[in-house]
C-alpha cells in the first residue's frame, strides 16, 4: 500500500483533512521560516509513517461520504423544496 501525502494550504485543507484523524496539517504562510516549515513537514511525514493508515483511510471515506451524489441531491432537495 502506498502512502499518499496531500499538501494544501491549511485554510482550504481543513474541510477535508482532520488533523491526526485522516491526515496531518502543517501550518504555512509565505513569510514563515523555510527551515521551520521543512522541520514541521518532516515531523508530520514521520507521524504518518507510524500511523494506522487503514483507520486514516476509513476516516477519509467517512468524511467524504457526505459529498456523494445521493447525499448532495438530498441536501439540494431539502433546500429547494420550500421555494416551490
Protein Blocks (a to p, Z undefined) as FASTA:
>chain_A
ZZddddddfklmmmmmcghkloccddddfkbcfklmmmmmmmmmmmmmmpcfklmmmmmm
mmmmmmgmklmmmmmmmmmmmmZZ
